Amino acid sequence: WSDIKIILITLKVVLLGTGAK
């Protein structure tokens, strides 16, 4: 389950990063 949490966090960071652009 920890891997899934890491993936979700990574996706959030990516979305925030693309949104900032």
mmCIF entry with sequence, helices, sheets and N, C-alpha, C, O atoms, coordinates in Angstrom:
data_MODEL
# 
_entry.id   MODEL 
# 
_entity.id                         1 
_entity.type                       polymer 
_entity.pdbx_number_of_molecules   1 
# 
_entity_poly.entity_id                      1 
_entity_poly.type                           'polypeptide(L)' 
_entity_poly.nstd_linkage                   no 
_entity_poly.nstd_monomer                   no 
_entity_poly.pdbx_seq_one_letter_code       WSDIKIILITLKVVLLGTGAK 
_entity_poly.pdbx_seq_one_letter_code_can   WSDIKIILITLKVVLLGTGAK 
_entity_poly.pdbx_strand_id                 A 
# 
loop_
_entity_poly_seq.entity_id 
_entity_poly_seq.num 
_entity_poly_seq.mon_id 
_entity_poly_seq.hetero 
1 1  TRP n 
1 2  SER n 
1 3  ASP n 
1 4  ILE n 
1 5  LYS n 
1 6  ILE n 
1 7  ILE n 
1 8  LEU n 
1 9  ILE n 
1 10 THR n 
1 11 LEU n 
1 12 LYS n 
1 13 VAL n 
1 14 VAL n 
1 15 LEU n 
1 16 LEU n 
1 17 GLY n 
1 18 THR n 
1 19 GLY n 
1 20 ALA n 
1 21 LYS n 
# 
_struct_asym.id          A 
_struct_asym.entity_id   1 
# 
_struct_conf.conf_type_id            HELX_P 
_struct_conf.id                      HELX_P1 
_struct_conf.pdbx_PDB_helix_id       AA1 
_struct_conf.beg_label_comp_id       SER 
_struct_conf.beg_label_asym_id       A 
_struct_conf.beg_label_seq_id        2 
_struct_conf.pdbx_beg_PDB_ins_code   ? 
_struct_conf.end_label_comp_id       ALA 
_struct_conf.end_label_asym_id       A 
_struct_conf.end_label_seq_id        20 
_struct_conf.pdbx_end_PDB_ins_code   ? 
_struct_conf.beg_auth_comp_id        SER 
_struct_conf.beg_auth_asym_id        A 
_struct_conf.beg_auth_seq_id         2 
_struct_conf.end_auth_comp_id        ALA 
_struct_conf.end_auth_asym_id        A 
_struct_conf.end_auth_seq_id         20 
_struct_conf.pdbx_PDB_helix_class    1 
_struct_conf.details                 ? 
_struct_conf.pdbx_PDB_helix_length   19 
# 
_struct_conf_type.id          HELX_P 
_struct_conf_type.criteria    ? 
_struct_conf_type.reference   ? 
# 
loop_
_atom_site.group_PDB 
_atom_site.id 
_atom_site.type_symbol 
_atom_site.label_atom_id 
_atom_site.label_alt_id 
_atom_site.label_comp_id 
_atom_site.label_asym_id 
_atom_site.label_entity_id 
_atom_site.label_seq_id 
_atom_site.pdbx_PDB_ins_code 
_atom_site.Cartn_x 
_atom_site.Cartn_y 
_atom_site.Cartn_z 
_atom_site.occupancy 
_atom_site.B_iso_or_equiv 
_atom_site.pdbx_formal_charge 
_atom_site.auth_seq_id 
_atom_site.auth_comp_id 
_atom_site.auth_asym_id 
_atom_site.auth_atom_id 
_atom_site.pdbx_PDB_model_num 
ATOM 1  N N  . TRP A 1 1  ? 0.847  -1.208 0.000   1.00 0.00 ? 1  TRP A N  1 
ATOM 2  C CA . TRP A 1 1  ? 0.000  0.000  0.000   1.00 0.00 ? 1  TRP A CA 1 
ATOM 3  C C  . TRP A 1 1  ? 0.875  1.248  0.000   1.00 0.00 ? 1  TRP A C  1 
ATOM 4  O O  . TRP A 1 1  ? 0.486  2.279  -0.548  1.00 0.00 ? 1  TRP A O  1 
ATOM 5  N N  . SER A 1 2  ? 2.029  1.160  0.598   1.00 0.00 ? 2  SER A N  1 
ATOM 6  C CA . SER A 1 2  ? 2.917  2.338  0.665   1.00 0.00 ? 2  SER A CA 1 
ATOM 7  C C  . SER A 1 2  ? 3.280  2.794  -0.747  1.00 0.00 ? 2  SER A C  1 
ATOM 8  O O  . SER A 1 2  ? 3.412  3.991  -1.004  1.00 0.00 ? 2  SER A O  1 
ATOM 9  N N  . ASP A 1 3  ? 3.440  1.834  -1.658  1.00 0.00 ? 3  ASP A N  1 
ATOM 10 C CA . ASP A 1 3  ? 3.799  2.182  -3.041  1.00 0.00 ? 3  ASP A CA 1 
ATOM 11 C C  . ASP A 1 3  ? 2.678  2.998  -3.678  1.00 0.00 ? 3  ASP A C  1 
ATOM 12 O O  . ASP A 1 3  ? 2.933  3.954  -4.410  1.00 0.00 ? 3  ASP A O  1 
ATOM 13 N N  . ILE A 1 4  ? 1.436  2.611  -3.394  1.00 0.00 ? 4  ILE A N  1 
ATOM 14 C CA . ILE A 1 4  ? 0.289  3.324  -3.965  1.00 0.00 ? 4  ILE A CA 1 
ATOM 15 C C  . ILE A 1 4  ? 0.272  4.761  -3.446  1.00 0.00 ? 4  ILE A C  1 
ATOM 16 O O  . ILE A 1 4  ? 0.015  5.697  -4.204  1.00 0.00 ? 4  ILE A O  1 
ATOM 17 N N  . LYS A 1 5  ? 0.544  4.930  -2.162  1.00 0.00 ? 5  LYS A N  1 
ATOM 18 C CA . LYS A 1 5  ? 0.555  6.273  -1.571  1.00 0.00 ? 5  LYS A CA 1 
ATOM 19 C C  . LYS A 1 5  ? 1.604  7.124  -2.267  1.00 0.00 ? 5  LYS A C  1 
ATOM 20 O O  . LYS A 1 5  ? 1.356  8.286  -2.589  1.00 0.00 ? 5  LYS A O  1 
ATOM 21 N N  . ILE A 1 6  ? 2.780  6.545  -2.501  1.00 0.00 ? 6  ILE A N  1 
ATOM 22 C CA . ILE A 1 6  ? 3.865  7.282  -3.165  1.00 0.00 ? 6  ILE A CA 1 
ATOM 23 C C  . ILE A 1 6  ? 3.431  7.703  -4.562  1.00 0.00 ? 6  ILE A C  1 
ATOM 24 O O  . ILE A 1 6  ? 3.701  8.825  -4.990  1.00 0.00 ? 6  ILE A O  1 
ATOM 25 N N  . ILE A 1 7  ? 2.755  6.795  -5.273  1.00 0.00 ? 7  ILE A N  1 
ATOM 26 C CA . ILE A 1 7  ? 2.297  7.097  -6.637  1.00 0.00 ? 7  ILE A CA 1 
ATOM 27 C C  . ILE A 1 7  ? 1.279  8.233  -6.606  1.00 0.00 ? 7  ILE A C  1 
ATOM 28 O O  . ILE A 1 7  ? 1.342  9.152  -7.423  1.00 0.00 ? 7  ILE A O  1 
ATOM 29 N N  . LEU A 1 8  ? 0.341  8.168  -5.661  1.00 0.00 ? 8  LEU A N  1 
ATOM 30 C CA . LEU A 1 8  ? -0.689 9.213  -5.555  1.00 0.00 ? 8  LEU A CA 1 
ATOM 31 C C  . LEU A 1 8  ? -0.036 10.558 -5.268  1.00 0.00 ? 8  LEU A C  1 
ATOM 32 O O  . LEU A 1 8  ? -0.400 11.566 -5.874  1.00 0.00 ? 8  LEU A O  1 
ATOM 33 N N  . ILE A 1 9  ? 0.920  10.581 -4.356  1.00 0.00 ? 9  ILE A N  1 
ATOM 34 C CA . ILE A 1 9  ? 1.616  11.824 -4.013  1.00 0.00 ? 9  ILE A CA 1 
ATOM 35 C C  . ILE A 1 9  ? 2.357  12.355 -5.231  1.00 0.00 ? 9  ILE A C  1 
ATOM 36 O O  . ILE A 1 9  ? 2.334  13.554 -5.505  1.00 0.00 ? 9  ILE A O  1 
ATOM 37 N N  . THR A 1 10 ? 3.016  11.457 -5.961  1.00 0.00 ? 10 THR A N  1 
ATOM 38 C CA . THR A 1 10 ? 3.760  11.871 -7.158  1.00 0.00 ? 10 THR A CA 1 
ATOM 39 C C  . THR A 1 10 ? 2.817  12.476 -8.182  1.00 0.00 ? 10 THR A C  1 
ATOM 40 O O  . THR A 1 10 ? 3.126  13.504 -8.784  1.00 0.00 ? 10 THR A O  1 
ATOM 41 N N  . LEU A 1 11 ? 1.660  11.840 -8.382  1.00 0.00 ? 11 LEU A N  1 
ATOM 42 C CA . LEU A 1 11 ? 0.681  12.349 -9.353  1.00 0.00 ? 11 LEU A CA 1 
ATOM 43 C C  . LEU A 1 11 ? 0.211  13.734 -8.934  1.00 0.00 ? 11 LEU A C  1 
ATOM 44 O O  . LEU A 1 11 ? 0.070  14.617 -9.779  1.00 0.00 ? 11 LEU A O  1 
ATOM 45 N N  . LYS A 1 12 ? -0.034 13.938 -7.645  1.00 0.00 ? 12 LYS A N  1 
ATOM 46 C CA . LYS A 1 12 ? -0.482 15.241 -7.147  1.00 0.00 ? 12 LYS A CA 1 
ATOM 47 C C  . LYS A 1 12 ? 0.575  16.290 -7.430  1.00 0.00 ? 12 LYS A C  1 
ATOM 48 O O  . LYS A 1 12 ? 0.255  17.388 -7.885  1.00 0.00 ? 12 LYS A O  1 
ATOM 49 N N  . VAL A 1 13 ? 1.831  15.963 -7.167  1.00 0.00 ? 13 VAL A N  1 
ATOM 50 C CA . VAL A 1 13 ? 2.933  16.906 -7.398  1.00 0.00 ? 13 VAL A CA 1 
ATOM 51 C C  . VAL A 1 13 ? 3.018  17.260 -8.878  1.00 0.00 ? 13 VAL A C  1 
ATOM 52 O O  . VAL A 1 13 ? 3.212  18.420 -9.239  1.00 0.00 ? 13 VAL A O  1 
ATOM 53 N N  . VAL A 1 14 ? 2.869  16.246 -9.731  1.00 0.00 ? 14 VAL A N  1 
ATOM 54 C CA . VAL A 1 14 ? 2.940  16.469 -11.185 1.00 0.00 ? 14 VAL A CA 1 
ATOM 55 C C  . VAL A 1 14 ? 1.797  17.375 -11.629 1.00 0.00 ? 14 VAL A C  1 
ATOM 56 O O  . VAL A 1 14 ? 1.998  18.303 -12.412 1.00 0.00 ? 14 VAL A O  1 
ATOM 57 N N  . LEU A 1 15 ? 0.597  17.098 -11.123 1.00 0.00 ? 15 LEU A N  1 
ATOM 58 C CA . LEU A 1 15 ? -0.573 17.911 -11.495 1.00 0.00 ? 15 LEU A CA 1 
ATOM 59 C C  . LEU A 1 15 ? -0.374 19.349 -11.035 1.00 0.00 ? 15 LEU A C  1 
ATOM 60 O O  . LEU A 1 15 ? -0.679 20.289 -11.769 1.00 0.00 ? 15 LEU A O  1 
ATOM 61 N N  . LEU A 1 16 ? 0.137  19.519 -9.823  1.00 0.00 ? 16 LEU A N  1 
ATOM 62 C CA . LEU A 1 16 ? 0.376  20.866 -9.298  1.00 0.00 ? 16 LEU A CA 1 
ATOM 63 C C  . LEU A 1 16 ? 1.446  21.556 -10.130 1.00 0.00 ? 16 LEU A C  1 
ATOM 64 O O  . LEU A 1 16 ? 1.355  22.754 -10.401 1.00 0.00 ? 16 LEU A O  1 
ATOM 65 N N  . GLY A 1 17 ? 2.455  20.804 -10.532 1.00 0.00 ? 17 GLY A N  1 
ATOM 66 C CA . GLY A 1 17 ? 3.551  21.365 -11.333 1.00 0.00 ? 17 GLY A CA 1 
ATOM 67 C C  . GLY A 1 17 ? 3.051  21.822 -12.689 1.00 0.00 ? 17 GLY A C  1 
ATOM 68 O O  . GLY A 1 17 ? 3.395  22.913 -13.144 1.00 0.00 ? 17 GLY A O  1 
ATOM 69 N N  . THR A 1 18 ? 2.238  20.994 -13.341 1.00 0.00 ? 18 THR A N  1 
ATOM 70 C CA . THR A 1 18 ? 1.721  21.341 -14.664 1.00 0.00 ? 18 THR A CA 1 
ATOM 71 C C  . THR A 1 18 ? 0.727  22.491 -14.543 1.00 0.00 ? 18 THR A C  1 
ATOM 72 O O  . THR A 1 18 ? 0.635  23.338 -15.431 1.00 0.00 ? 18 THR A O  1 
ATOM 73 N N  . GLY A 1 19 ? -0.013 22.514 -13.441 1.00 0.00 ? 19 GLY A N  1 
ATOM 74 C CA . GLY A 1 19 ? -0.996 23.582 -13.230 1.00 0.00 ? 19 GLY A CA 1 
ATOM 75 C C  . GLY A 1 19 ? -0.305 24.918 -13.010 1.00 0.00 ? 19 GLY A C  1 
ATOM 76 O O  . GLY A 1 19 ? -0.808 25.967 -13.412 1.00 0.00 ? 19 GLY A O  1 
ATOM 77 N N  . ALA A 1 20 ? 0.871  24.866 -12.356 1.00 0.00 ? 20 ALA A N  1 
ATOM 78 C CA . ALA A 1 20 ? 1.623  26.093 -12.085 1.00 0.00 ? 20 ALA A CA 1 
ATOM 79 C C  . ALA A 1 20 ? 2.093  26.708 -13.397 1.00 0.00 ? 20 ALA A C  1 
ATOM 80 O O  . ALA A 1 20 ? 2.167  27.928 -13.544 1.00 0.00 ? 20 ALA A O  1 
ATOM 81 N N  . LYS A 1 21 ? 2.417  25.807 -14.368 1.00 0.00 ? 21 LYS A N  1 
ATOM 82 C CA . LYS A 1 21 ? 2.879  26.296 -15.660 1.00 0.00 ? 21 LYS A CA 1 
ATOM 83 C C  . LYS A 1 21 ? 1.692  26.919 -16.387 1.00 0.00 ? 21 LYS A C  1 
ATOM 84 O O  . LYS A 1 21 ? 1.840  27.405 -17.508 1.00 0.00 ? 21 LYS A O  1 
# 
